[in-house]
Amino acid sequence: MKGQFPVDRFQNIRTPFYYYDMELLRATLDAIKAEMSKHDNFMMHYAVKANANQSVLRQIKRAGFGVDCVSGGEIEASLRAGFPGSKIVYAGVGKSDWEINLGLDNDIFCFNVESLPELEVINELAAAKGKVARVAFRLNPNVGAHTHANITTGLAENKFGIAMRDMETVIAEAAKLQNVRFVGLHFHIGSQILDMGDFQALCNRINELQDQLERHHISVEHINVGGGLGVDYQHPNRVPIPDFHAYFDTYARRLKLRPGQTLHFELGRAVVAQCGSLITRTLYIKEGATKKFCIVDAGFTDLIRPALYQAYHKIENITSQEPMEAYDVVGPICESTDVFGKQRDLNACHRGDLLAIRTAGAYGEIMASCYNCRPLPTAIISDDL
Ligand SMILES: *Cc1c(COP(=O)(O)O)cnc(C)c1O
């Protein structure tokens, strides 16, 4: 499958860089739209934090999706890409005043509120502008996702959301305030979830909460179940598009929506992970005492997931056809965690070879840093080559 990379075009581009396969992104968006169109009340807000590259955002906008933002900067990036305020939802445990004001000025679709003090501040800032902010409450459903501990968010011990037992109190509080209007409930249990049982557990919990609200004659316009669908990091070639049918079907079957309710999703990783690769050049092959190191010019400043979450990314030598050899693929940064993979079988590597670190479209470029005074990686869009 080396044919998928225009290797000749890569030769004159300074490495490391992210390469986005826009054909795959479009195919992924089409697959999502095909599944969602089976349900007339489903809506998508793409989670911008996975990847805020302007070309990627513009492609997602063309699919008709809205966006889920977690900072003022993400709201600005989304506006720049052409998303109207009416298609922006804004979540996050720590919204500062300028960020809330930015949302108010752009009449965003909804603030996903994570605490009572935050609700009061939104009400105050909205009052100062003579506006009424639409708010949803993010509830912590205490549902565990079977994923890496650092990326589960829906357990009672996590910092996210409002405890379920406070649900009715905050809704009653919102009813007393003049400049906020309660419109929805929001949930998000974690990331890289491949077991549909986790989403089923969330559905069961939401059904219980809705029954409880119904007993108190409280109605909710929309339910937002967040994102979290995982991708196949082991097999990017065999499974380039996640199983969106299983995902949406789980919600369609398990979640009991009330008449007129809409169901909102906030997928991030599943939309963009597979279309991105980090392309890096081999600098040196070093023969260690017990193994060979392939030292490349990308480091964890370019892609931090392996160092941060012990994440697996498939690595391919896209310029060599020689027999396989095992390497530890490491970057140049002065930290022992700067390792992309240990004992990986690659076509024999030589100085100058290009490696593709796959499934890097989500939480890759956007998490890059300048540690060691390194420049940020650039991005190459397949449509532009
Ligand atoms: C991160 C996040 C998402 C997206 O998560 P993915 O695992 O990338 O799908 C959606 N909603 C909220 C509130 C988030 O914080």
The ligand as an SDF file (V2000), in Angstrom:
LIG
                    3D

 15 15  0  0  0  0  0  0  0  0999 V2000
  -12.5520   15.4020   23.1480 C   0  0  0  0  0  0  0  0  0  0  0  0
  -14.0060   15.5810   23.1060 C   0  0  0  0  0  0  0  0  0  0  0  0
  -14.7490   15.0180   22.0570 C   0  0  0  0  0  0  0  0  0  0  0  0
  -14.1280   14.2030   20.9470 C   0  0  0  0  0  0  0  0  0  0  0  0
  -13.5760   13.0140   21.3820 O   0  0  0  0  0  0  0  0  0  0  0  0
  -13.0390   11.9480   20.3140 P   0  0  0  0  0  0  0  0  0  0  0  0
  -12.5780   10.8150   21.1470 O   0  0  0  0  0  0  0  0  0  0  0  0
  -11.9470   12.5690   19.5460 O   0  0  0  0  0  0  0  0  0  0  0  0
  -14.2040   11.5550   19.4380 O   0  0  0  0  0  0  0  0  0  0  0  0
  -16.1110   15.2420   22.0500 C   0  0  0  0  0  0  0  0  0  0  0  0
  -16.7160   15.9530   23.0230 N   0  0  0  0  0  0  0  0  0  0  0  0
  -16.0320   16.5090   24.0380 C   0  0  0  0  0  0  0  0  0  0  0  0
  -16.7540   17.2980   25.0530 C   0  0  0  0  0  0  0  0  0  0  0  0
  -14.6610   16.3370   24.1130 C   0  0  0  0  0  0  0  0  0  0  0  0
  -13.9930   16.8680   25.1360 O   0  0  0  0  0  0  0  0  0  0  0  0
  1  2  1  0
  2  3  1  0
  2 14  2  0
  3  4  1  0
  3 10  2  0
  4  5  1  0
  5  6  1  0
  6  7  2  0
  6  8  1  0
  6  9  1  0
 10 11  1  0
 11 12  2  0
 12 13  1  0
 12 14  1  0
 14 15  1  0
M  END
$$$$
